[in-house]
Amino acid sequence: MPVTRFEVTLHRPLAGGRSFGDAGDYEELAGTLHFTVDPGHAANRAITDVALAPRDASGRVAFASDVSIFLPVDRSRIGGKLILDVVNRGNRVTVPDFNHATRPALGPNSDPHPPIDAGDGWLMRRGWVVASCGWQCDLPMEIRGLVGMEAPHALGRDGHPLTGRLYVQLQAPVDVPHFLISDRAHRPYPAADLHEREAVLVVRDLFDGPIEVIPRDRWRFARVDGGRVVPDASHVWLEGGFEKGRIYQLAYTGVGARVLGLGMAALRDCVAWLKHGSAAEGNPAPRVIRHAYAYGRSQTGRLLRTMIHHDLNVDENGRPALDGVIANVAGAMLGEFNQRFGQNSKDRPEMMDCFEPFQVEPQGGLKAFYTNTSFEYHRGDASLIHTDPAGTRDVEHGPDVRVYHWTGTEHGHGIWPPADAAAVAADPRGWKERALNLRGVVHYGRLLRAALVNLDRWAAEGVPPPPSCHPRLADGTAVDPGDLEKTFASVPAAAYPPYPVRAQRQDFSTLPPRPGPVLGNRVSSVDVDGNERAGIPVPELSVPLATHTGWNLRHPESGGADQILYFAALRPHACRARGGGRSAFGHRRALRLARGLFGARAGGGAEAGRGRLSPRRGHRDVRDLRRTELGCVGKNERRLTWVCSTARSQSSPGPPRASGGP
């Protein structure tokens, strides 16, 4: 067993001792899980540089992860199911996403063991065990409370750390004098030579736009300290400063490569320990876990796709660890999770040396759901999961994969009340990015719950889930991004991206990479209102009073005004302008809301019948529809006044009043 011991440092009731129905009280056990792996074993050979890691006296490679486990106090009430919380940049994602809970806000002075919001307890009421396991070894050291991992360095024949070329992207929503050489202030790879002449700094204004090389004598490896520019191998300084919103990319030689692929081994072996480990091996619930699933979001959705690609689900005893995975909002990307000098936090196709393959097929009976929001399509890559690279024909996955598109959604869950700004995700610097339009309000957590139920039934009982549902070329719902421009020209103040992102192959044999052929990325077609026609909608999108897009543009306040953000955009519609002129665009939606609110329950029931939505969601979806559709118009479209007199006269009851936030 690769797990050698579980060092428990925290034991506390979950949610203050709250009881979760038949499952009763839950508790949290947290601490450090210690591992050793055999670098020569077939189960570990796909891990890059594992053979270069230091070994213990038995010839094995040691490493350790932070682990937190939620489970019923009465172990007999465990439902036999485990969900592995594949933490995103050290932040828990599973309980917030499935329980509709809040995530702790972590910072330099935060509580290392913050209170856990259990939300509505959806997972707990069903007896799920939830295990959060650290896998990332480059998290910001100053942030307390992150779930991380310590991994060894790969060493050369001389016993010293390795050196190698890196390509880093740097961007800020404010002007800055210097950057830490990493994404989102993660631990950087220090420059091997502060005066390296081959180091190159470039700037561009679009992710796939032309580059401008910045002369070497205008920048250096340094930072500003007390008004002075001081040498620093972990920072880059530019004469005149870095401009907000512009995209800077640095190619240089770094030092100190850790064995990143051990992060995937930690996930695998943590699950195998919980399924098969004994009490003597520290397992807090031996012989009760029958099926295990993993949930990864964004960065960790890409991690799960990478883990599947390298077939790292089988442990050293030849046993599959996971029975199924949900790789959410990962698009078609893999990630630099198993390469020398990889950067775990990279999240843009144009920066990836391991962008392909796009169709990732699980082995050994593992089941996989690849789920994406509208944003991943407009980012330029999600459609490549289910088309050929040129975007000319649909491509089907094998029998163990389903691909689902959440209609009209943004990369994260929708927010309430609607706003146009948010903190940069998982970034300790406290920066905020502002969007040109309001952010999306659609919460797709309901669809995730249905996905988990379907995945469990598929793996545990052999019940096939609903067929894949996404834009398709064959039925005309997968189209070129440029095809949407005409429709959005008629949507008031929509501001369709003037330069839709075009993913492309690149040659990384030199850095910066040489651009190659453009790939045929596609997006969902839209109706006359600009709402998507393909995918799985939550019921409120069946009777929309707003245009819910998969894209948003940066606000000029944050710089980079023509760049697409990971937010979706919300454009509320209204019936009557303040001056009294009627808007036909909004008038149609008033009628639709008044009539459609009372059909939302039926719409939710239809989705439940297809297995895409929980059957218990009906009345809640009507509530959410009232809140998101009426509330966003009344509260945020300040230039327009909500008037529904016509709707009232043509529909028996008037539209309901907006409710408060969730």
VORO-670278 format. One record per residue: residue in one letter; x, y, z of N, C-alpha, C in turn. Coordinates in steps of 0.05 Angstrom, whole numbers, plus 5000, padded with zeros to 4 digits. Layout:
AXYZXYZXYZ ...
***
This chain:
M501749765000500050005000501850255000 P501650424979503250664978502850855002 V500450855014500051025037501350895061 T503151045074504650945097503451025123 R502151255125500851335149499151585144 F497051615161495351845161495751995187 E496952215186497652375210495452585214 V493552515232491252685237491952915256 T491453165246492053405262489553555269 L487253485258484753625263482453425263 H480853425284478453255286476253425298 R474153485282472053665291469453595278 P467253675291464553625279464353795254 L462853695234462353855210459954025214 A460154275206457854465208456754485236 G458554495256457754535283456054315295 G456354065284454853845295452153815283 R451553945260448953925247448453645238 S445953555240445153285232444153295203 F444853095187444153085159442252855154 G439852875163437852665157438652395167 D438252195150438851915157441851865162 A443452035150446352005153447352105180 G445652265194446452365220448652575220 D450152585242452252785244454652695227 Y456152905218458652855203460952975219 E463352875213465752985225467853015204 E469853185210472053225192474553125205 L476052965190478752875198480652995178 A482653145187484553275169487353245180 G489153255161491953225168493653175144 T495753005147497652955126497652655119 L497352595093497452325084500152275071 H501652085081504352025072504351795053 F505951825031506051625010508951545004 T509251304993511651224979510851064955 V512151104932511550954908514150834897 D513850614882516050484869516350614842 P518650754837518950894811519150714787 G519850454792520050274770517550114764 H515450144781513049994777511450084753 A510149904739508649974715506550184720 A505450184745503350374751504350664753 N507050694755508250954759510051044736 R510450874716512450944695511651184679 A509051244677508151474662508651744676 I509551734701510051974716512852084708 T512852324696515252444686517252494708 D519752404704521952454722521752314749 V519852134753519751994779522351844784 A523651754763526151604767528451784775 L528052054773530152244781529752354809 A527652264823527052354850528752204870 P529452334892530952194913529351954924 R530751744934529351504943530051454972 D528251314986528751245014530350985015 A530750885038532450655042531350405027 S528750395022527550165008527350214978 G528450434968528450494940525950614930 R524250714948521750834940521851144942 V520051274928519951574928517751654947 A518451834966516651924986515552204980 F513052254987511852514985509452515004 A508152745007505952775026503952985017 S501352935024499253115016497553195040 D496453445039494353515058491853365050 V490453265070487953115065485853195085 S483353235076481053285094478853095085 I477652965105475652765099473152825115 F470852845102468252885115466752615113 L465852515136464452255136462652245161 P460552075159458652055182460151955207 V459352055229460451965255459851675259 D457351595252456551315253457251195226 R459451045225460450945199458450755185 S456550645200454650465188452650625170 R452650885173450851055156452151155131 I454651075126455951145101454551005078 G454051145057452551025034454250865015 G456750805023458450635006459750784983 K459451054982460451214960462251434969 L464451464954466451674959466551864936 I466652124941467352314920469952454927 L471852434909474452554913474252844904 D474753024922474753314917477453384906 V477653424880480253494868480553794870 V481853884891481854164898483054334876 N481954574872482854764851484654964863 R487254954855489255134866489155144897 G488654904908488554874937485854924950 N483855014934481255084944479254854940 R477654794960475654584958473554674938 V472554474922470554534901468054364903 T468354124914466153934912463754014930 V464254064955462054144973460854404964 P462454614957461154854947459454814922 D460354644904458954614878456454444881 F456654224896454354034897452454104920 N453454234941451654304963450754594962 H451454734940450755014937451655174961 A454155134968455355254992457355474985 T458155625004460255824999463055695004 R465055804991467755714994469255905012 P470855815031472355995048474056185032 A474156435041475856635028478556625043 L480656525029483156485042485156705034 G486856775053488856975048491156945067 P493057125067495457105084494857085114 N492657205123492057205151489557035157 S488856855139486356695143486856475162 D484656365172484756135190485655895175 P487755755183488555515168486455295168 H484555305187482355115187479755265188 P478955395167476555565167474055395170 P471955505181469455355183468455265156 I467255035155466254925130463254975127 D462455105105459655145099458654895085 A456854755097455754505085453354565066 G452654815063450454885045447854745052 D446554635033443954505039444454205045 G446954125047447553845056446953625037 W446653695011445753494991447553244991 L450153264991451853034992451652885018 M451553025040451552905066448952755071 R446752865063444152725067444052455053 R445752425033445852175018448151995027 G449452065049451551895060454151885046 W454752085029457252085014459552145033 V461852015028464352095040465752285021 V466752505031468052705014470952725023 A472852675005475652695012477052904994 S478153105007479753304992482653234996 C484053204973486853114974488553314959 G490653404972492553584958494153444937 W494553584915496053464892498053664881 Q497853924889499354134876501554234894 C504054234884506354294901507354574898 D506054744882507055014877505055224886 L503355164906501455354916502855594929 P501555824930502856054944503355994973 M505756014982506455935009505156115030 E504456365023503456555043500456515048 I499156355033496256325036495756085055 R494456145077493855945097491155805091 G491055545095488555405092488255255065 L490155295047490055145021490754855026 V489554685009490054395010492154324990 G494654274998496854244980498353994983 M500853994973502453754972505453834972 E507053664983509953694981511053474964 A512453554942513553364923516553404921 P518053184916520953214913521853334887 H524253444887525453544862526553314846 A526553344820528053164803530953264803 L532853084805535653154807537253044783 G539253194775541053104754543052904765 R544752814747546752614755548652724776 D548952984776550753114796549353154822 G546853074824545353114849544153394853 H544453564833543453834834540753864820 P539154064827536554104813536954154784 L534954084768535154114739534654404730 T535554474706534954724694533454664668 G531854854659530354814634528855064626 R527755064601526355294590523455304600 L522555544604519755594613518555814596 Y515855804596514256004582511956084600 V512056334609510156424630508556664620 Q505956664626504156884619503657054644 L503657314640503357514662501357724653 Q499357774670497357974664496158084690 A495558334691494458464715492158654707 P490158684724488058884718488759164727 V491159194737492259464745495059484735 D496059734733498859774725500659674748 V502859534742504659434762507559484753 P509359524773512159564765513659304759 H512759074772514058824768512058594771 F512758364763511158124766512857904780 L511557744797512557484805512357304780 I514457154774514457004749512856744752 S510256774753508456544756505656624751 D503956434747501056494744499856524772 R498356734776496756784801498456754826 A500856854825502656864848503256594860 H503256384844504156124853507256124856 R508355914868511255904871512555894844 P514356074838515656084812518055904810 Y518955864785521555744780523555974777 P525456004796527256224794528956214769 A529756444759531456464736534256344743 A535256184725537956064730540156264727 D539656474710541756674705540256944702 L540857134721539457394721540157544695 H542257484682543157634658542857474632 E541157274633540857094609540057264584 R541757244564541257394540539157264523 E538757004526536856864509533956894520 A533657004544530957054555529557254537 V526957214533525357374515522757464529 L522157724529519657824539518057944516 V515557864513513957964491511258064503 V509858224488507258324496505358314473 R502858254479500758254459498158354471 D496258424455493758534465491458344462 L491758124448489757914446491257644451 F489757454462491057194468492257064443 D491057104420492056984396492957194376 G493557434387494357664370497357664365 P498257854348501157884342502757964367 I505257894368506957954391508858184384 E509658324405511658534403513858464422 V516358434412518658364429519558614443 I519858594470520858814486523858794487 P525359014480528258994480529358904508 R531358744507532458624531533558824550 D534459054540535559254559533459414573 R530859364567528659504580527559344604 W528459104607527358944629529458774641 R529058674666530958504679529558334700 F530958134710529957974732530458134758 A528358264767528658444790525858524799 R525758664821523258774832523859044845 V521659194850521959454863521659414893 D523559514908523459494937524259764949 G522359894962522960154974523860364953 G522660344929523360534908525760464892 R527260254900529660174885529059914870 V530359884848530159634832532459454841 V531659224853533659034864533558774848 P535758644844535758384829534158174844 D532658014830531057804842530457594821 A531257354826530957134806528157044802 S526357134820523557044819521657254809 H522657494801521057714791522157814765 V520357954750521258094726520258374728 W522058564721521558854723521858964695 L520059154689520059284662520259584666 E522059704651522359994651519760124643 G518760304660516160434654513760274665 G514260024673512059864685510459704665 F508959514675507259344659504459474659 E503259494635500659624632498459424637 K496359524651494059354657492759244632 G491858994635490458864613492158744591 R494558854587496258744565497358474574 I497858304554498758034559501758014555 Y503157964576506057934574506857634576 Q508757554560509557274561512657274561 L513657104579516557104584517656814580 A519656794563521156544559523856574571 Y524656384588527156414602528056134612 T530456114623531455864635531055874665 G529655674675529155664704530655434717 V530455424743531855214758529955094779 G530154824783528754694805526054574797 A526154354782523654224773522854004792 R520454034804519353824821517953614804 V517453384815516253164801513153204803 L512053354785509353444786507353214784 G508053014768506152794763505552624788 L507052664809506452524834503752624846 G502952864837500252964846498052774837 M498252664813496152474804496452214819 A498852134825499251894842498051924869 A498252164881497052224907493952184906 L492752294885489852264882489051964880 R490451824863489851544858490251384884 D492451424898493051254921491451334946 C490651584947488751664969486151514966 V485051504941482551364936482951064942 A485050944932485550664936485750594966 W486950774981487250735010484450745023 L482750925015480150945027478350715019 K478750604996477150374987478150114999 H480850085001481949815007483649815032 G484450045043486150045066484849955092 S486349855110485349745135485549965157 A484249895180484450075203487350105212 A488849885210491649895218493250085200 E492250135176493650315157492450595159 G490850645180489850915185487250975171 N486050795157483550845143481350895163 P480051125162477951185183475351045178 A475050915154472450775148473150525131 P474550335143475350095127472949935118 R473249835093471349635081468549745079 V468150005075465450105071465150255044 I467350335031467150475006467150274983 R465050264968464750084946465350214919 H464650464916465050604891466150884897 A467950974880469251234884469251384858 Y468751644861468551824838470252074844 A471052214823472652464826471252684812 Y471252924825470253164813472453364812 G472953464788474853684784473653904768 R474354144775473154384763475254564751 S475054624726476854804712479654684712 Q481454804727484254704729484254404734 T482554314753482754034761480953854743 G479253974728478053824706480153744685 R481853944680484153884661486053674674 L486353694700488053494714486953214710 L484253184714483052914711483252824682 R482952994663483352924635486152824630 T488052964642490952884639491452614652 M490252574675490452324690489352094673 I487052134660485951934643487751884618 H488752104607490552074584492951904590 H494151934613496451784621495751514634 D493151454636492251204648493451154675 L493151354693494251344720492151284741 N490151124733488051054752488450784766 V490450624757490950354768493250374788 D492750264812494850284833496850064830 E498750054848500949854847500049564851 N497549534861496449264864494649184840 G494649354820493149294796490149344798 R489349504818486549564822485849844812 P483649874797482750144790481950294816 A482750544818482050704841479250824837 L479050984817476451124811474650954793 D472050984798470150854781468951044760 G469151304766468151504748469251784755 V469151964735470052234739468152434726 I467952664738466652894725468753104722 A469653144697471553354690469953594681 N469553784699467754004693469354254684 V468254394665469254644653472254624647 A473154404637475954374629476354434599 G474254454584474554474555475854234544 A477354274522478654044509481554024518 M482354174538485154194545486053974564 L488553914563489953774584491353984601 G493753934611495154134627498054044632 E499654224643502454164647502854034675 F501253834680501253694706503253464707 N504453404685506253164685508553214666 Q509653454667511953514650514053664666 R516453634658518653784671518254084668 F518454224690518054514691515154584682 G513354404688510554474682509554684702 Q507454824693506155024710503254944714 N502654864738499954744744497654934739 S498255194741496055394740495455504712 K497055424692496555524665493655444657 D492355634643489555584636488655694609 R490555744591489855844565491055664543 P489455604522490455424501493055514489 E493355784485495655874471498255844487 M498055784513500355744530501055454534 M499555274523499754994530501554834511 D503654714521505254534505504054254504 C501854214518500453954519497553994515 F496854134494494054204487492453954479 E493753774464492453544453493353284468 P491853064465489553014447486953134459 F485153184441482553304449480553094458 Q480552864445478752644453480352464472 V479652464497481152314518479352084526 E480151834520478551604525479451454550 P477751414570478551264594478950964588 Q480550844605481150554601480150394625 G479950134622479249954644476549984655 G474550084640471850114649471250364664 L473250544667472750804680470750964664 K468851084678466751244665467551544668 A466951704647467751984647465552154636 F464952374650463252584641464952824635 Y464952934611466253184605464053394602 T463953574621461853774622463054054619 N461754224603462754484598460554694597 T461354934604459455164602459855294575 S458355504571458555654545461355784542 F462555864565465156004562467255834549 E467455584556469655414545469455394515 Y467055414504466755414475467755684464 H467155904477468056164466470956214473 R472156064492475056084496476555964473 G475255794457476455704433477255404433 D476255244452477254974453475154754458 A472954814473471154604482470054434459 S469454554437468154404415470054194404 L472654224408474654034397474353764411 I472953744434472353484446470753314428 H468953434413466953274397466853344368 T468953474357469253504328472153424320 D472553414294475353374285476753644289 P479453654288480953894294480154124275 A479354064251478654274232475754384236 G474254244253471554334258469654284235 T470154064220468554014196466653784199 R467053614221465253394225465153324254 D462853214263462453124290464052864295 V465152834319466652594327465452494353 E464852234353463652114377465851984394 H465452004420467151864439466451564441 G468051414456467551134461465251104480 P464550854486462150794502462250884531 D464650954542464951024570465051324575 V464351484555464451774558461751904550 R461052114565458852284557459952574558 V458852734539459653014537457153184539 Y457153364559454853534563455653824563 H453853984552454254284551452054414567 W452854574587450954724603450254984589 T447855004579447055224562447055494577 G448155694564447855974574449256024600 T451455894606452755904632455556014630 E456556114653459356214653461156004667 H463656054666465655864675465155774704 G464555954722463855894749460755894751 H459755834775456955854779456056144777 G453656184767452556454766452556584793 I452656844794452756994819450157144824 W449557194849447257364856447957524881 P447257784881446057934859447957974836 P446958034813448658074789450658294794 A453058264783455158464786456958444761 D458658644758460458634735463358604743 A463858554768466658524777466958284796 A469258174797469857954816472857944821 A473557824844476357784850477557584831 V480057624823481457434806481557174821 A480556964808480256704821482956594831 A482956504856485256364868487756524867 D487556784870489956964869490257114895 P492557094908492857214935493257514934 R493557634911494257924910491758104913 G489357984913486958144919486058304895 W487058254871486158394848483358324840 K481958514828479258474817479258524787 E477658374772477358414744474458504739 R474158704722471458814717470758744688 A468258664684467258594658465558824646 L465258824620463759024606460758994612 N459758754613456958694619456758564647 L454358544656453858404681454758114677 R455657984699456357704698453857534697 G454157284689451957094688450757034715 V448156964715446856904740445856614741 V446256464720445156194719446956004735 H445755864754447155684772446655404761 Y448855274752448455004740449054784759 G449154844785449554634805447454414804 R445054484797442954284794443554074774 L444854164752445653974731447953804740 L449753914756451953754767450953534785 R448953594801447753384818446653154802 A445153224781444053014764446252854751 A448452994743450652854731451852654750 L452252724776453352544795451552304800 V448952354802447152134805447251934782 N447352054758447451884734450051734732 L452251864739454851734738454951504758 D453951544782453851324801452151094792 R449851144781448150934771449450784748 W450950924732452350804709454550614719 A456250714737458450554746457650334765 A455650384782454950194803452849994795 E450950084777448749914770448549854740 G450249974724450249924695447950054681 V446750264693444550414680445850634663 P445550624636446750824619445651104625 P447351304625446351584629445151694603 P443851924605442852044580445052084559 P444352074534446452114513447752384515 S450052404503451452664502449652874490 C449953124500448353344491450053594489 H450553674465452353904460451954004431 P453154224424452854324396453854114376 R452454094354453153894334453154024306 L455053954290455154044262452853924246 A452153684252450153544236447453674238 D446753794261444053924263444254224262 G446554334255446854624252447154784277 T447454644300447654794325450554854333 A452554744319455354814323456154994299 V456855234305457455434284460055574290 D461055714269463355884272462756114290 P464556194308463956424326463056674311 G464256724288463556964273460656964263 D459356734262456656724253454656854273 L455556904297453757014317453657324317 E455557444302455857734303453257874295 K451957774274449557904263447357904284 T446957674297444857654317445357844340 F447757854350448358024373448358314366 A448558384341448358664333445558774339 S443558594341440858684346440158674376 V441958564393441458554422442658804434 P440958964447441959224457444459204474 A446459354466448959384482450359114487 A450058924469451158664474454258664472 A455358814454458258834451459458564445 Y458758444423459858184415462858214410 P464458014419467358044416468158104387 P469658314383470458384355472558184344 Y473958044362475957854354475557594369 P473657424359473257164372475857004374 V476156864396478656714400478756474381 R481056444368481556224350483856054360 A483155824371485355644380487055554357 Q489555504362491355424340493555234351 R494555074333496854914341499355094340 Q501255024358503655184360506054994362 D508355094353510854944354512455034378 F512554874399513854944424516854854424 S517854784401520754704400522454954404 T521255194401522655434407520755614423 L521855784440520255954457520956254452 P519056434449516156374447515556184424 P513356034426512655834405511955964379 R512455814357511655914331508755834326 P507156024317504255964312503955774288 G502055594290501455404269498655444259 P497555234247494855254235492655304256 V490755464248488455524265486555284265 L485555224289483755004292480855094288 G479154904282476354974275474554974299 N474955154318473255154342470455254334 R468455144347465655204342464255284368 V462055424366460455504389457555434383 S455855454403453055394399451755614383 S450055544365448355734351446455854371 V445356084364443556224383440956294369 D438856344386436256424375436256724370 V433956834363433757114356434457294380 D434157194404434857354428437757324436 G439257154423442057124430442556904450 N440456744457440856524475441456264460 E443056094472444055864458441855654453 R442155524430440255324422441155044430 A443654994434444654724440445154694470 G445454444478446154374505443754324523 I444254314549442254264570441654514585 P439254624582438554874597437354814624 V437954994643436354994667433655124659 P431455064674428855144665428555444660 E429955614676429555904671430455994643 L432155844630432955914603430855834583 S428855684591426655614573424755854570 V424856034589423056274588424656514596 P426756584581428656784589427657064586 L428357234605427957524603430657664600 A432757514593435357624589436857464568 T438857584557440657434540442957334557 H443357064558445456944574447556834555 T449856964555451956884535454156724549 G455856614532458256474542460756644542 W460456894538462757064536462157334549 N464257474556464157744566466757874559 L466758134557469258274551470258424575 R472858454576474058614598473158904596 H472659014619471959294621474459464616 P474259694603476659864599478059924625 E476559934647477859984673479959784680 S479659534671481559324676483559284653 G483359444632485059414609484359184592 G485559164568485058944550482158924541 A481059154532478159174528476958974508 D478558874489477458694469477858394476 Q478958344500479458064508477057944521 I476657674516474557534528475257444557 L473457484575473757394603472557124607 Y473156994629471856744636469056774647 F468157024650465457074658463657034634 A461156964639459056994619457857274621 A456257354602454957614602451957584605 L450757764620447857774623446958044613 R445158034593443858284583440958264589 P439958394611437158384617435558534596 H433058444591431258564573429158714589 A427758904577425659054591423459124571 C421159184583418759244567418559534558 R419359714574418859994568421260164577 A422060334559424260514566423160734585 R425060854600424261054619422561274606 G423261344581421761564568419061474558 G418361224561415661134553415560964528 G417760964512417760814487417860514492 R416160364479416160074484418359944468 S419659754481421659584468420459324460 A420259274434419159014425420858784435 F423458834436425358624445424658534473 G424058734491423358664519420458584522 H418758694504415858624506415358324503 R416758204484416357914480417057764505 R419157854519419957714543418157744566 A416857974568414858014589412557814586 L411657784561409457594556410457314562 R412957254554414056984558414356924588 L415157124603415557064632412857014645 A410857194639408257164652407056894646 R407356804621406256544613408056314622 G410656374620412556154623413256074652 L412956264670413556194698411955954707 F409455934697407655724705408155464689 G409855484669410755244655413555154662 A414855314680417555234688417654974702 R415554924719415454674733415354444713 A413754484692413554274671416154244656 G417554474651420154464638422154314654 G422154374681423954234698423353944699 G420753874699419953594699420853454674 A420853594651421753474626424753404628 E426353594639429153544641429653314661 A428053304683428353084702427752824689 G425652824672424952574658427152474639 R428752664629431052584612433452514629 G433252534655435452464673437452684676 R436752934667438653154668438353344691 L436153304706435553484728434253324750 S434853404775433653264798430653294798 P429053084801426153114801425153294823 R426653344844425753504866426153804861 R427253874838427954154833425654324823 G423354214817421254364803420554634816 H419654634841418854884854421255064859 R423654954863425955124867426755264841 D426355134818426955264793425055494788 V422555474795420755704792421755934810 R422555864834423656074852426056204840 D427956034829430356144818429756314793 L427756224778426956374754425956654762 R424256664782423256924792425557104800 R427456984814429657144824431457244802 T432457054785434457134765433357304743 E430957234733429857374710428657644718 L426857644738425657894746427658074761 G429157954779430958104795433058254780 C434258114759436458244745435458484729 V432958464719431858694704431258924723 G429858854744428959074762431259204776 K433359054783435459174800437759284784 N438359164760440859234748440659374721 E438459354707438259504682437159784689 R438859954700437860204712436760394691 R437460364666436560554646433660484638 L432660254646430060164637428260114661 T425660144657423760094679422159854672 W421859674691420359424687417359494687 V415959434665413159484662411959234650 C409959114663408858864654405758884651 S404759114645401859144644400658974622 T402058954599401058794577401058504584 A403158414598403358134606401058074625 R400558254644398358204663395658174649 S395258344629392658344616392258094599 Q394457964591394257734573394857474587 S395257474613395857234628394457254655 S393157044664391457064687392757184711 P394757054723396057184746398357354735 G399057574749401357734742403957594749 P406157694738408757574744409457614773 P410757424786411357444814413557654819 R413657754843415757934850418357794854 A420557934849423157814853423657754882 S424857524887425557454914428357554920 G429157514945431857594952433957404942 G436457454950438657284941438457014953 P440056824943439956554952440856524981 
***
